[in-house]
Each structure stands twice: as C-alpha cells, then as structure tokens.
C-alpha cells in the first residue's frame, strides 16, 4: 500500500507536469501561429496595396497622355477618326500615326511598364499605334475593324483602357499595354524567397507568373485580389518560413525549458514524497504496535503540519486509553471490594433464617405474639440481605425490607420514633439497587435519636419522579449533622460496630455511582438541631427494562 501511494503521487505529479507543459506549448504554438497568420495577412495586404498603387500610377500617366492628346491633338484625332482604316501603306495613315505618336511618345517613354499604346475610335477602329515592340506592332496593324485590345497580343500582356472624351463627346479610347512580366518581377523584388505572384484573367487562366514556390503547401499563405483597372486577378503565394524560423527556435527553447522544469519538479516531488512517506510509515508502524496491544507506544513526527498534529492526537489518544483502562481497573477493583463487603454482611443468612423460623414457631405455640412478630420481621430482613444474584429489585420489595427493619428497631428502642411513608404509588414498580434505603434509615436512628433527650423521633421516607430521575428522600427531625459528623458516617472503617448491615452510606453512594454513573448518588441537606435530609437520585428503570438499559449497562 505504501508503494502504491508513492506511485500514485508520482504518477499524478508526472501527469500534471506533462499535461501542464503540453498545454503551455500548445497555447504558445497556437498563439504564435495566429500572430504569424496576422503578420502574413498584413504583409499580403501591403503587397496588394503596392501592386494596385503601381497600376493606378500607370493609369494616371495614361490620363496625362489622354489630356495631352485632347489639348494638342484634337484636330489630328478628329481627322484620324474620319479615316476608314489606318494602315502602313498610305501616306495619310503614316502621317496621322506619326503626328499622334509625336504627341504621346515623350510621355509614355517615361513609364517603364508600358509595352506600348494604341488609339482607337469610338467604333473600336485603330487610329494610331505607337508600340515599342515591332512584333506586337505588326499584330496590331494586321487587325481589321475589330478592337485589337479585345484580343490577346501575347500571353503575358494586359491593357489599361481610358476614354478620350471632350465634354460629353467620346472621340475614342487610349489603350496602354502593360509589360506584365517586367511589372510582376519588379513587384517581387525585396520579397522573401519562395514568393510567387501570378496574373489571371476573368476565366482564371494564368496570363503571367513570376517566382518559384519551394515551400510545403502547408507553410504558404495565399491571397487573391482583383484590379478593375487591368480587369484581371492577382494571386499571391507567401512563404511562412521567415516567420516560422524564430517560432521554431522559440518553441524548441520552450520545450527544453518545460523538460527541465518537469524534471526538476519530479525530482523535488520525489524528495518530498519520500520524506512524507517516511513520516507516514512512522505513524503506521505505531498503529500496528497498538493493534498488537502494545499501549506503551508513542510516535514522534518532526515538522509543523497535519502529520505532526496527527501524531500529537495519536499520543493523546493512547494516553487516554491507558488512563481509561487504569480507571476501569480501579473501578472494577472497588466494585469487587464493595461486593465482598456486601457478602460479608450476610453472616450466614440461611442458618440464621432457619433458626429464627424455629423460634417463631415455638413463640406461636406458646402464644408469645410479640416474639413471633419480631422473629418474622428479622427473618424477612435476613431474606433481604441474602444475595440472590440480582442487582436490581422493585422499590416495593426494598420498602418491605425497610419496614421489617423498622419493626425490629422500634422494639429495640422501645418505640422512641415513628416512620411515615409518602411514596408515589407510580414509582413502586421501579427497580433500584438492593439494600440502599435501610442503611440510611439506620443512620437516622443511630445518629439522631439514640442517646438524645429530644422529642419522639420522626422519620419521613418519600419518593417521586423528577424529570427522568427517581428521587428518594429520608428525612428526620434529629439533631442535624455537622460536616465532621457526615465525614464520620461516610467513613466505614471508623464505624462503632453498631450498624446492622455494616455497610455505610458512603459505600452506598459509591455503589450507585459505579452502577449508574457520576450523575447519580447521595446528597445531604441538614440544619443543626432541626433536621437531616438524605436525597438519593437514581435513574428511572421500569419493571420491564433490562439491566442492560441502565446508564452503565
């Protein structure tokens, strides 16, 4: 079990550390990934803004060219618009083309991303061309009345179209052809390796693509955005590697730190658990010794915690057990001594009873009624002293014994006292300890009436129920008692030998407390030259109650 507890604690600590570290690493990784995604989003947005801004710059330059055409070439534009078709063969075509070219050439030459330009009528007829690339120029001239910009000049070319408008009159369109590859390559500059920018048309067909993707698809950030000015889509692939590098390095550092922390925690926890288990073993071993009835065991546990407190409680418990056992031994010894005294007081009752029965029979034959009555009372009293193995008897039986004793004493003391009874009939069936009333009545006679010149003695014996207690009282009108007198009465060894029972009141009080507990017993109320009252408090035990139901049963 001890190893099991240790293992449970160790496993719990290891699992707690591993789970905690894993959660920290997972949280860090997720947080870092979110930060990377956010940074990638910001970077992609910056690239988008840069590309669209550059395209807008080209469009703005075309607007400047457009304005120049309207201001300086209006007549030429109008004349060209009236021509049925621009060709390279007619003088007029060449003349008009060169005139328009002279107007716009100084402007678009300063725009590096323009592959060339063309001017079209509002019916989409070619009116002038000024392309740098002769091959493209040949393609453009070869077109008939269809708009050249409506067709693919080459695979990587897109256009920017602007209206040539005077007031509300549209004279035609100025179309600038974008050098896509060169434009995209310039946008790729200063971007991380592994970045790719693609240009797609409305049908998602790739028109141009720069850059090489050399990263795992899982480590790429993708973004698409649309340009209305070139009427095409830009698709961006950004690598996460520049951001993942520091993350990976930090993650490795964190994993290393977590491993160090977990190892240190396990080491420290192991030391604590071993120390704790050693102290638990001390307490457990002490309990085992107590289990084997070694009540001299004590345990000393160092520290200032719950285990220390448990050791203090354990030692206190053992001390209390030893004290209770000693008290119980003393109580049992005292009880045996009282029972011995009680047995010694019987003075061979069977022999005396048989003898007195013979005297009674002879007195009745000789009609000596007073002798017969006295003998019967003495026989009855002797029967009361005979030990029958019963601790409890009905109160009515105890009363009968006292009445027999009183009859004898009235003869002995020549009727110098009277006894009055005031017992609640409801309590006569209650069971009490044997032989507790007679010694008290005896003490009233001997210590209050004998040898005094007082008036005729009066003894009142009463009893009633008070709450859950049975209260019996013996009261006399004698001389009263001093504390010293009460002490002498309670001292059995100093008895003058005149007691019939040789059992003092102190003995009775001890019997009651031993049998019922400390809440019961005998108390005195006395006033010199006035009265003495002895109060006996007992528990209420009905005739149907078992002795096991007594307070100490």
C-alpha positions in Angstrom: 0.0 0.0 0.0 2.8 2.4 0.8 4.4 1.9 -2.5 1.1 2.2 -4.1 0.5 5.6 -2.5 4.0 6.7 -3.6 3.4 5.6 -7.1 0.1 7.3 -7.2 1.6 10.5 -6.1 4.5 10.2 -8.5 2.2 9.4 -11.5 -0.1 12.2 -10.5 2.8 14.7 -10.4 4.3 13.5 -13.7 0.9 13.6 -15.5 0.2 17.0 -14.1 3.5 18.4 -15.2 3.4 16.8 -18.6 -0.2 17.9 -19.2 0.6 21.4 -18.0 3.7 21.7 -20.2 1.8 20.3 -23.2 -0.9 22.8 -22.7 1.6 25.7 -22.4 3.5 24.5 -25.6 0.1 24.1 -27.4 -1.0 27.5 -26.3 2.3 29.1 -27.3 2.2 27.3 -30.7 -1.4 28.3 -31.4 -0.8 31.9 -30.3 2.4 32.1 -32.4 0.6 30.7 -35.5 -2.2 33.2 -35.0 0.5 36.0 -34.8 2.2 34.6 -37.9 -1.1 34.5 -39.8 -1.8 38.0 -38.8 1.6 39.2 -39.9 1.2 37.3 -43.2 -2.1 39.0 -43.7 -0.6 42.4 -43.0 2.3 41.7 -45.4 0.0 40.4 -48.1 -2.2 43.5 -47.7 0.9 45.7 -48.1 1.9 43.8 -51.3 -1.7 44.2 -52.6 -1.7 47.9 -51.9 1.7 48.3 -53.6 0.7 46.5 -56.8 -2.7 48.3 -57.1 -0.9 51.6 -56.4 1.6 51.0 -59.1 -1.1 50.1 -61.6 -3.0 53.2 -60.6 0.2 55.2 -61.3 0.3 53.8 -64.8 -3.4 54.6 -65.2 -2.7 58.1 -64.0 0.1 58.6 -66.6 -2.2 57.4 -69.3 -4.7 60.0 -68.1 -2.0 62.7 -68.5 -1.3 61.4 -72.1 -5.0 61.4 -72.7 -5.2 65.0 -71.6 -2.3 65.9 -73.9 -4.0 64.3 -76.9 -7.1 66.3 -76.3 -5.2 69.6 -75.8 -2.7 69.2 -78.6 -4.0 66.6 -81.0 -7.8 67.3 -81.2 -7.7 68.1 -84.9 -5.5 65.1 -85.7 -7.7 62.8 -83.6 -10.8 64.0 -85.4 -9.2 63.6 -88.8 -8.0 60.1 -87.9 -11.5 59.2 -86.7 -12.8 60.0 -90.2 -10.4 57.6 -91.9 -11.9 54.3 -92.8 -8.8 52.3 -91.5 -5.3 53.0 -90.5 -2.7 51.1 -92.5 1.1 51.3 -93.1 0.7 51.7 -96.8 -1.0 55.1 -97.2 0.7 58.4 -96.7 -2.2 59.7 -94.7 -2.1 56.8 -92.3 1.6 57.2 -91.8 1.2 61.0 -91.4 -1.7 60.7 -88.8 0.1 58.0 -86.9 3.3 59.9 -86.7 1.5 63.1 -85.6 -0.3 61.3 -82.8 2.9 59.4 -81.9 4.9 62.7 -81.6 2.3 63.9 -79.1 2.3 60.9 -76.8 5.8 59.4 -77.3 7.6 61.8 -74.9 5.1 60.9 -72.2 4.9 57.1 -72.3 8.6 56.7 -72.7 9.0 57.6 -69.1 6.6 54.9 -68.0 8.8 51.7 -67.8 5.9 49.3 -67.6 4.1 50.3 -70.8 4.8 47.9 -73.6 3.1 50.3 -76.0 0.0 52.3 -76.8 -2.8 52.4 -79.4 -5.6 54.9 -80.1 -9.0 53.6 -81.2 -12.1 55.3 -82.4 -15.3 55.1 -80.5 -16.2 52.3 -83.0 -13.0 50.5 -81.9 -11.1 51.2 -85.2 -7.4 51.6 -84.9 -6.5 55.2 -85.4 -2.8 55.2 -84.3 -0.3 52.9 -82.9 2.9 53.6 -81.0 4.2 50.3 -79.7 7.8 49.8 -78.8 7.8 46.1 -79.8 7.7 45.8 -83.6 6.3 42.3 -83.4 3.3 43.5 -81.4 3.0 46.4 -83.7 2.7 44.1 -86.7 0.0 42.2 -84.9 -1.9 45.3 -84.1 -1.8 46.7 -87.7 -2.9 43.3 -89.0 -6.2 43.6 -87.3 -9.2 44.7 -89.2 -12.0 46.7 -87.7 -12.1 44.7 -84.5 -10.5 46.2 -81.5 -7.0 44.9 -81.0 -7.2 45.2 -77.3 -10.1 42.7 -77.4 -7.7 40.0 -78.5 -4.6 38.6 -76.9 -1.5 40.4 -78.3 0.7 37.9 -76.4 0.3 35.6 -73.4 1.6 38.0 -70.8 0.1 41.3 -71.9 -2.8 43.1 -70.4 -4.1 46.6 -71.1 -5.4 49.7 -69.4 -8.1 51.5 -71.3 -9.0 55.2 -71.0 -11.7 57.2 -72.8 -10.7 60.1 -75.0 -13.5 62.5 -74.2 -14.2 66.2 -75.0 -17.1 67.4 -72.9 -19.7 64.8 -73.4 -18.3 63.7 -76.8 -16.3 60.5 -76.9 -13.6 60.6 -79.7 -12.1 57.2 -78.9 -10.0 55.2 -76.5 -6.4 55.3 -75.4 -5.1 51.8 -74.6 -1.9 51.2 -72.8 -0.4 47.7 -73.0 1.3 46.6 -69.8 4.6 44.7 -69.8 3.3 42.1 -67.3 6.4 40.0 -66.6 8.6 43.1 -66.0 5.9 44.6 -63.8 5.5 41.4 -61.7 9.2 40.9 -61.4 9.6 44.4 -60.0 6.9 43.7 -57.6 8.6 40.5 -56.5 11.8 42.4 -55.6 12.5 42.7 -51.9 10.0 39.9 -51.1 11.1 36.7 -49.3 12.4 33.8 -51.3 9.7 31.4 -52.3 7.2 34.1 -53.0 5.1 33.8 -56.2 2.9 36.3 -58.0 0.5 35.2 -60.7 -1.8 37.2 -63.0 -5.0 35.6 -64.1 -7.8 36.7 -66.4 -11.5 36.6 -65.8 -11.6 32.9 -66.5 -8.8 32.2 -64.0 -6.4 31.4 -66.8 -2.8 32.2 -65.8 -1.5 35.1 -68.0 1.8 35.6 -66.3 3.6 34.1 -63.3 6.9 35.1 -61.5 8.7 33.5 -58.6 9.1 29.9 -57.6 7.3 28.1 -54.8 9.8 25.9 -52.9 7.8 25.6 -49.7 5.4 23.0 -48.4 1.9 24.0 -49.2 1.1 23.9 -45.5 3.6 26.7 -44.9 2.2 29.0 -47.6 -0.1 32.0 -47.2 -2.4 32.6 -50.2 -4.2 35.8 -51.2 -6.1 36.8 -54.3 -7.2 40.3 -55.2 -8.8 42.0 -58.3 -7.7 45.0 -60.2 -10.5 46.8 -62.1 -8.0 49.0 -64.0 -6.4 45.9 -65.7 -9.6 43.7 -65.3 -7.5 40.8 -64.0 -6.8 38.8 -60.8 -3.5 38.8 -58.9 -2.8 35.6 -57.0 -0.1 35.8 -54.2 1.8 33.0 -52.5 3.8 34.0 -49.5 6.2 31.6 -47.6 5.8 31.4 -43.8 9.4 30.3 -43.4 10.8 33.7 -42.4 8.3 33.8 -39.6 8.4 30.1 -38.7 12.2 30.2 -38.1 12.0 32.2 -34.9 8.9 30.4 -33.9 10.6 27.0 -34.3 13.6 28.2 -32.4 11.5 29.6 -29.5 9.3 26.5 -29.5 12.4 24.3 -29.1 13.6 26.5 -26.3 10.3 26.3 -24.6 10.2 22.5 -24.9 13.7 22.3 -23.4 12.6 24.6 -20.6 9.5 22.5 -20.0 11.6 19.3 -19.9 14.0 20.9 -17.4 11.0 22.2 -15.3 9.3 18.8 -15.4 12.5 17.0 -14.4 13.1 19.4 -11.5 9.5 19.1 -10.4 9.7 15.3 -10.4 13.0 15.4 -8.5 11.7 17.8 -5.9 8.4 15.9 -5.6 10.3 12.7 -5.2 12.2 14.1 -2.3 9.1 15.5 -0.7 7.1 12.2 -1.2 9.9 10.1 0.2 10.1 12.3 3.3 6.3 12.4 3.6 6.0 8.6 3.2 8.7 8.1 5.9 6.7 10.1 8.4 3.5 8.3 7.4 5.4 5.0 7.9 6.2 6.1 11.4 2.6 6.7 12.2 1.5 3.5 10.5 4.1 1.4 12.4 2.9 2.9 15.7 -0.7 2.0 14.8 0.4 -1.6 14.1 2.0 -1.8 17.5 -1.2 -0.6 19.1 -3.1 -3.1 17.1 -0.9 -5.8 18.6 -1.9 -4.5 22.1 1.3 -2.5 22.8 -0.3 0.5 24.5 3.1 1.9 25.6 3.7 3.1 22.0 4.3 6.7 21.2 5.3 8.4 18.0 7.4 11.5 17.4 7.0 13.1 14.0 9.1 16.1 13.1 7.5 19.1 11.4 4.7 21.5 11.8 1.9 20.2 9.7 -1.1 17.9 9.8 1.1 14.8 10.3 2.6 16.4 13.4 -0.8 17.2 14.6 -1.9 13.6 13.9 1.0 12.3 16.0 0.0 14.5 18.9 -3.6 13.3 18.7 -2.4 9.7 18.4 -0.2 10.0 21.5 -3.0 11.8 23.4 -5.5 9.0 22.4 -3.1 6.3 23.6 -2.6 8.2 26.9 -6.4 8.5 27.3 -6.8 4.8 26.6 -4.3 3.9 29.2 -6.0 6.3 31.7 -9.4 4.8 31.0 -8.0 1.3 31.4 -6.5 2.2 34.7 -9.7 3.9 35.8 -11.7 0.8 34.7 -9.3 -1.5 36.7 -9.7 0.7 39.8 -13.4 0.8 39.3 -13.7 -3.0 38.9 -11.4 -3.5 42.0 -13.5 -1.1 44.0 -16.7 -2.8 42.9 -15.4 -6.2 43.9 -14.4 -4.8 47.3 -17.9 -3.4 47.8 -19.4 -6.7 46.8 -17.1 -8.5 49.2 -18.3 -6.2 52.0 -21.9 -6.8 51.0 -21.4 -10.6 51.1 -19.6 -10.4 54.4 -22.6 -8.6 55.8 -24.9 -11.6 55.2 -23.4 -13.6 58.2 -24.6 -17.0 57.1 -28.2 -15.8 56.5 -29.6 -19.3 55.8 -28.5 -20.6 59.2 -29.9 -17.6 61.0 -33.1 -17.8 58.9 -33.7 -21.4 59.8 -33.0 -20.7 63.5 -35.4 -17.8 63.6 -38.1 -19.7 61.9 -37.8 -22.3 64.7 -38.1 -19.5 67.3 -41.1 -18.1 65.6 -42.8 -21.5 65.5 -42.1 -22.0 69.2 -43.3 -18.5 70.1 -46.6 -19.0 68.3 -47.1 -22.3 70.1 -46.5 -20.5 73.4 -48.7 -17.6 72.2 -45.8 -15.1 72.6 -47.1 -13.0 69.8 -44.6 -10.1 70.3 -41.7 -12.6 70.0 -43.3 -14.2 66.9 -43.8 -10.8 65.3 -40.2 -9.8 66.0 -38.9 -13.1 64.7 -40.9 -12.8 61.5 -39.5 -9.2 60.9 -36.0 -10.4 61.5 -36.5 -13.3 59.1 -37.8 -11.0 56.4 -34.9 -8.7 56.9 -32.4 -11.6 56.7 -34.1 -12.6 53.4 -33.4 -9.1 52.1 -29.7 -9.5 52.8 -29.4 -12.8 51.1 -27.6 -12.3 47.8 -29.7 -13.8 45.0 -27.5 -12.7 42.1 -29.9 -9.8 41.3 -28.5 -6.2 41.4 -31.9 -4.6 40.8 -35.2 -5.2 42.8 -38.5 -3.4 42.8 -38.8 -0.4 45.1 -41.8 -2.1 46.8 -39.5 -5.0 47.8 -36.9 -2.6 49.2 -39.7 -0.8 51.1 -40.8 -4.1 52.7 -37.3 -4.8 53.8 -37.1 -1.4 55.5 -40.4 -1.9 57.2 -39.1 -5.2 58.7 -36.0 -3.4 59.9 -38.1 -0.6 61.4 -40.3 -3.1 63.3 -37.2 -4.6 64.9 -35.7 -1.3 65.8 -38.9 0.0 67.3 -38.8 -2.9 69.7 -35.1 -2.4 70.4 -35.6 1.3 71.1 -38.9 1.0 72.8 -41.0 2.8 70.2 -38.9 6.0 70.5 -39.5 7.0 66.9 -42.1 6.8 64.2 -41.7 6.3 60.4 -44.0 8.0 57.9 -44.2 6.8 54.3 -45.0 9.2 51.4 -44.2 7.3 48.2 -45.8 7.9 44.9 -47.6 4.6 44.0 -46.5 5.0 40.4 -42.8 4.5 41.4 -43.2 1.3 43.5 -42.7 -0.8 40.4 -39.4 0.9 39.5 -36.3 -1.1 40.1 -33.4 0.1 42.2 -30.2 -1.3 43.6 -30.7 -3.7 46.5 -30.2 -2.6 50.1 -29.8 1.2 49.7 -32.6 2.5 51.9 -32.1 0.5 55.1 -28.6 1.8 55.9 -29.8 5.4 55.6 -32.8 4.8 57.9 -30.4 3.0 60.3 -28.1 6.1 60.3 -31.1 8.3 61.1 -31.9 6.2 64.1 -28.4 5.8 65.5 -27.1 9.3 64.9 -30.2 11.4 65.5 -32.3 9.7 68.2 -30.2 7.3 70.3 -28.8 8.9 73.4 -30.7 12.2 72.9 -33.3 13.8 75.1 -35.2 15.1 72.1 -38.8 14.5 71.4 -40.0 11.4 69.8 -38.1 10.9 66.6 -39.9 11.3 63.3 -38.6 9.7 60.1 -40.3 10.5 56.8 -39.5 8.3 53.8 -40.8 9.8 50.5 -40.2 9.3 46.8 -41.3 10.7 43.5 -40.4 11.1 39.8 -38.4 14.3 38.9 -37.9 14.5 35.2 -36.0 11.4 34.1 -34.8 10.7 37.7 -36.2 8.7 40.6 -35.8 10.8 43.8 -36.0 9.0 47.2 -35.7 11.1 50.5 -35.1 10.1 54.1 -35.7 13.0 56.5 -35.6 13.1 60.3 -36.1 15.7 63.0 -33.0 14.8 64.8 -30.0 16.9 65.9 -28.7 17.5 62.4 -25.2 16.8 61.2 -22.0 18.8 61.0 -19.6 18.3 58.2 -17.4 16.3 60.6 -20.3 14.1 61.5 -21.1 13.4 57.9 -17.5 12.5 57.3 -17.5 10.1 60.2 -20.7 8.5 58.9 -19.1 8.1 55.4 -16.0 6.5 56.9 -16.8 2.8 57.1 -13.5 1.9 58.9 -14.4 4.2 61.8 -17.8 2.5 62.4 -18.5 1.7 66.0 -19.9 -1.7 65.0 -23.5 -1.0 65.9 -24.6 -1.0 62.2 -26.8 -4.0 61.4 -25.5 -4.1 57.9 -22.0 -2.8 58.4 -22.5 -1.0 55.1 -22.1 2.8 55.4 -23.8 5.5 53.4 -20.5 6.2 51.6 -20.5 2.7 50.4 -24.0 3.0 49.1 -23.1 6.3 47.2 -20.1 4.5 45.6 -22.3 1.6 44.6 -24.8 3.9 42.9 -22.1 5.8 41.1 -20.3 2.7 40.0 -23.5 1.2 38.7 -25.3 4.2 37.2 -22.6 6.8 36.7 -21.4 10.1 38.3 -24.7 11.9 37.6 -26.4 9.8 40.4 -25.8 9.2 44.1 -26.5 10.6 47.6 -26.6 14.2 48.8 -27.2 15.7 52.3 -29.3 18.6 53.4 -29.0 19.3 57.2 -29.5 22.0 59.8 -28.3 21.6 63.3 -31.0 20.9 65.9 -33.6 21.0 63.1 -33.4 18.2 60.5 -31.3 16.0 58.4 -32.4 15.0 54.8 -30.7 12.4 52.7 -31.6 12.5 49.0 -31.0 9.6 46.7 -31.1 10.2 42.9 -31.5 7.2 40.7 -32.4 6.7 37.0 -36.0 5.7 36.2 -35.9 2.0 35.4 -39.2 0.3 34.8 -40.1 -3.3 35.7 -39.9 -4.3 32.1 -36.5 -2.7 31.4 -33.4 -4.9 31.3 -30.4 -4.2 33.4 -28.5 -3.7 30.1 -30.6 -0.5 29.7 -29.1 1.0 32.8 -26.8 4.1 32.2 -23.7 2.0 32.5 -25.1 -1.2 31.1 
